[in-house]
Amino acid sequence: MLLSKEEQELEVKKNRRRFVQTCKKCGGTGFLTRMNNGYEESYPCSCLKVVKRNVKLLDWGVPRKFLNDKWNMDFLKEKPYYQDIKNYIDNFQENYDNGKGLFLYGPQGRGKTTVESIIAKEVVMMVNPDTFSKKQTFNVAFAMYDDIVKKQFDKEQSQLKYFLYKSDLLIIDNVGNETGKNEKQFSQRILEMILRKRDNDCLPTILSSNYNIDEMATEYNNDVRDFILQNDKLVSVLGDNHRIENCHEEYDDTDF
């Protein structure tokens, strides 16, 4: 949705170089063999699944840094909100069927984007039974709210509308920090329209914000707050400021 055909091909090459060519399990071929009714057959190695997952996540807007395998559910195990996130993922099919999402709130730098990215990685690997095919998965769209507001002025609207209104799970990051505060009424109208449309179609939405639910009513309006309360579980994301903790760490260019 976000990558051109050429960009997708480039990402496939980069991911194959990193995950397939270095895979000890398949020896860099991307395939394994097994016996089936006396015949040898080949099947895809798990490294190919990682390539497919990463390219799909990038294509749907998930930040590149969170494709690293260290960002997983184990990373959240010591967090006070771990069980809420685990329950949401474990019961995603039910949440999807009922259009239920999450509202993640807390101060800046506490890991809300990390949580959203981990959820996206988990959900995109699940099978969507509505497609009647094991090859089909959930489409998980990820976007900064500031980018959504800015792209409302783009000439090509069809792709954006599909991204916002038709994705199986829409994740909107950093609601309330969009630029152009003097145009807050326009920003408010966009957010309400997205939430209303997805509510009508019973599609789940995950939002994150530095504002709590009462502050959302003040910054936007009661309708936005009510849509969140009706469809989303409120999850407080607290803890140490990881940006301050990590500011002196050496950059590792293997983390994409």
C-alpha positions as CSV (number, residue, x, y, z in Angstrom):
1,M,0.0,0.0,0.0
2,L,2.9,2.4,0.8
3,L,5.7,0.9,-1.2
4,S,6.0,1.0,-5.0
5,K,6.6,-2.3,-6.9
6,E,10.3,-1.4,-7.2
7,E,10.6,-0.6,-3.4
8,Q,8.9,-3.9,-2.6
9,E,11.4,-5.8,-4.8
10,L,14.2,-4.0,-3.1
11,E,12.9,-4.9,0.4
12,V,12.5,-8.5,-0.6
13,K,16.2,-8.6,-1.7
14,K,17.4,-7.0,1.5
15,N,15.4,-9.3,3.7
16,R,16.4,-12.4,1.8
17,R,20.0,-11.4,2.1
18,R,19.6,-11.0,5.8
19,F,17.3,-13.9,6.8
20,V,17.5,-16.5,4.0
21,Q,21.1,-16.4,2.9
22,T,22.3,-16.6,6.5
23,C,19.7,-19.3,7.6
24,K,21.4,-22.4,8.9
25,K,18.2,-24.3,8.9
26,C,17.8,-24.4,5.1
27,G,21.4,-23.5,4.2
28,G,20.3,-20.4,2.4
29,T,17.9,-22.0,-0.1
30,G,14.7,-20.9,1.6
31,F,13.2,-24.4,1.4
32,L,13.3,-27.7,3.4
33,T,12.4,-31.2,2.3
34,R,10.3,-33.9,3.9
35,M,8.8,-37.3,3.0
36,N,5.1,-37.4,2.1
37,N,3.6,-40.8,1.1
38,G,7.0,-42.0,0.1
39,Y,7.8,-39.0,-2.0
40,E,10.1,-36.2,-1.2
41,E,8.5,-32.7,-1.2
42,S,9.9,-29.3,-0.5
43,Y,8.2,-26.6,1.6
44,P,9.1,-23.1,2.6
45,C,11.5,-22.5,5.5
46,S,10.6,-20.2,8.4
47,C,13.1,-17.7,7.1
48,L,10.9,-17.1,4.0
49,K,8.0,-16.4,6.3
50,V,10.0,-13.7,8.1
51,V,10.8,-12.1,4.7
52,K,7.2,-12.1,3.7
53,R,6.1,-10.7,7.1
54,N,8.7,-7.9,7.1
55,V,7.9,-6.7,3.6
56,K,4.2,-6.8,4.4
57,L,4.7,-4.8,7.6
58,L,6.8,-2.2,5.8
59,D,4.2,-2.0,3.0
60,W,1.5,-1.2,5.6
61,G,3.5,1.4,7.5
62,V,5.1,-0.3,10.5
63,P,8.3,1.5,11.5
64,R,11.4,-0.3,10.2
65,K,13.2,-0.4,13.6
66,F,10.5,-2.6,15.1
67,L,11.0,-5.4,12.5
68,N,14.0,-6.6,14.6
69,D,13.1,-9.8,16.4
70,K,14.0,-8.3,19.8
71,W,10.7,-6.4,19.7
72,N,8.4,-9.3,20.6
73,M,6.0,-10.3,23.4
74,D,8.8,-11.5,25.6
75,F,10.1,-7.9,25.6
76,L,6.8,-6.8,27.3
77,K,6.7,-9.6,29.9
78,E,7.8,-7.4,32.8
79,K,5.5,-4.5,31.8
80,P,2.4,-3.9,34.0
81,Y,0.2,-3.8,30.8
82,Y,1.6,-7.1,29.4
83,Q,-1.5,-9.2,30.2
84,D,-3.8,-6.7,28.5
85,I,-1.8,-6.8,25.3
86,K,-1.4,-10.6,25.5
87,N,-5.2,-11.0,26.0
88,Y,-5.9,-8.8,23.0
89,I,-3.6,-10.7,20.7
90,D,-4.7,-14.1,22.0
91,N,-8.3,-13.2,21.4
92,F,-7.8,-11.2,18.3
93,Q,-10.3,-13.2,16.2
94,E,-13.1,-12.4,18.7
95,N,-11.9,-8.7,18.9
96,Y,-11.8,-8.5,15.1
97,D,-15.3,-10.0,14.8
98,N,-16.6,-7.4,17.3
99,G,-14.6,-4.4,16.0
100,K,-12.8,-4.1,19.3
101,G,-9.5,-2.2,19.5
102,L,-7.2,-0.6,22.1
103,F,-6.5,2.9,23.3
104,L,-2.9,3.1,24.6
105,Y,-2.2,6.2,26.6
106,G,0.7,7.5,28.6
107,P,3.6,10.0,28.7
108,Q,5.9,10.4,25.8
109,G,8.7,7.8,25.5
110,R,7.1,5.0,27.4
111,G,6.8,2.6,24.5
112,K,3.4,3.0,23.0
113,T,4.7,2.7,19.5
114,T,6.7,-0.4,20.5
115,V,3.5,-2.0,21.8
116,E,1.6,-1.2,18.6
117,S,4.4,-2.6,16.4
118,I,4.5,-5.8,18.4
119,I,0.8,-6.2,18.0
120,A,1.0,-5.6,14.3
121,K,3.8,-8.2,13.9
122,E,1.7,-10.8,15.8
123,V,-1.6,-10.1,14.0
124,V,-0.1,-10.0,10.5
125,M,1.0,-13.6,10.9
126,M,-2.4,-14.9,11.8
127,V,-4.8,-16.5,9.3
128,N,-8.0,-14.6,8.5
129,P,-10.7,-17.2,8.3
130,D,-13.0,-14.8,6.4
131,T,-10.8,-15.3,3.3
132,F,-11.3,-19.1,3.2
133,S,-7.7,-19.5,2.4
134,K,-4.7,-20.3,4.7
135,K,-2.6,-18.0,2.5
136,Q,-4.6,-15.0,3.4
137,T,-3.8,-13.0,6.5
138,F,-5.1,-9.9,8.2
139,N,-4.1,-6.5,6.7
140,V,-2.7,-4.4,9.4
141,A,-2.3,-0.7,8.6
142,F,0.0,1.5,10.7
143,A,0.2,5.3,10.5
144,M,1.2,8.4,12.4
145,Y,-1.8,10.6,12.9
146,D,0.1,13.6,11.7
147,D,0.8,11.9,8.4
148,I,-2.9,11.0,8.0
149,V,-4.0,14.6,8.5
150,K,-1.4,15.8,6.0
151,K,-2.3,13.2,3.4
152,Q,-5.9,14.4,3.3
153,F,-4.6,17.0,0.8
154,D,-3.0,14.5,-1.5
155,K,-4.5,14.2,-5.0
156,E,-4.6,10.4,-4.9
157,Q,-7.2,9.6,-2.2
158,S,-8.3,6.1,-3.1
159,Q,-5.3,4.4,-1.7
160,L,-5.5,6.4,1.6
161,K,-9.2,5.7,2.0
162,Y,-8.6,1.9,1.6
163,F,-5.7,2.2,4.1
164,L,-7.9,3.9,6.7
165,Y,-11.3,2.4,6.1
166,K,-10.8,-1.1,4.8
167,S,-7.7,-2.5,6.6
168,D,-8.6,-5.3,9.0
169,L,-6.8,-3.6,11.8
170,L,-5.9,0.1,11.7
171,I,-3.2,1.4,14.1
172,I,-3.0,5.2,14.5
173,D,0.1,6.3,16.4
174,N,0.6,9.6,18.3
175,V,-2.9,11.0,18.2
176,G,-2.9,14.5,19.6
177,N,0.7,15.4,18.5
178,E,-0.2,16.4,15.0
179,T,1.2,19.7,13.8
180,G,-0.9,22.6,12.9
181,K,-2.7,23.1,16.2
182,N,-4.5,26.1,14.7
183,E,-6.3,23.6,12.5
184,K,-7.4,21.4,15.3
185,Q,-11.0,21.5,14.2
186,F,-10.0,19.9,10.8
187,S,-7.9,17.3,12.6
188,Q,-10.8,16.5,15.0
189,R,-13.2,16.1,12.1
190,I,-10.8,13.6,10.3
191,L,-10.3,11.5,13.5
192,E,-14.1,11.4,14.2
193,M,-14.8,10.4,10.5
194,I,-12.3,7.5,10.7
195,L,-13.6,6.2,14.0
196,R,-17.2,6.6,12.9
197,K,-16.6,4.8,9.6
198,R,-14.7,1.9,11.2
199,D,-17.4,1.6,13.9
200,N,-20.1,1.3,11.2
201,D,-18.1,-1.4,9.5
202,C,-17.2,-3.1,12.8
203,L,-13.5,-2.9,12.1
204,P,-11.0,-2.6,15.0
205,T,-8.8,0.4,15.6
206,I,-5.8,0.8,17.9
207,L,-4.9,4.4,18.9
208,S,-2.1,5.7,21.0
209,S,-1.8,9.1,22.6
210,N,-0.1,11.1,25.3
211,Y,-3.6,12.2,26.3
212,N,-5.8,10.2,28.6
213,I,-9.5,9.6,27.7
214,D,-10.8,12.7,29.4
215,E,-8.1,14.9,27.8
216,M,-9.1,13.4,24.4
217,A,-12.6,14.9,24.9
218,T,-11.0,18.3,25.7
219,E,-8.6,18.2,22.7
220,Y,-11.1,16.8,20.2
221,N,-14.7,16.3,21.3
222,N,-17.1,14.0,23.2
223,D,-17.9,12.0,20.1
224,V,-14.2,11.0,19.7
225,R,-14.0,10.0,23.3
226,D,-17.3,8.1,23.1
227,F,-16.2,6.1,20.1
228,I,-13.0,5.2,21.9
229,L,-14.9,4.1,25.1
230,Q,-17.4,2.1,23.1
231,N,-14.9,0.2,21.0
232,D,-11.5,0.2,22.7
233,K,-10.1,-1.2,25.9
234,L,-8.1,1.6,27.7
235,V,-4.5,0.5,28.5
236,S,-2.2,2.7,30.5
237,V,1.4,2.5,29.1
238,L,3.7,3.6,32.0
239,G,7.3,3.0,32.9
240,D,10.7,4.5,32.5
241,N,11.4,6.9,29.5
242,H,13.1,4.4,27.2
243,R,14.4,7.3,24.9
244,I,16.4,8.7,27.8
245,E,17.6,5.2,28.7
246,N,18.7,4.4,25.2
247,C,20.2,7.8,24.2
248,H,23.8,6.7,25.0
249,E,23.5,3.2,23.5
250,E,25.7,2.5,20.5
251,Y,23.7,2.3,17.3
252,D,23.5,-1.2,15.8
253,D,23.1,-1.1,12.0
254,T,22.0,-4.7,12.0
255,D,18.7,-3.5,13.5
256,F,17.5,-2.4,10.0
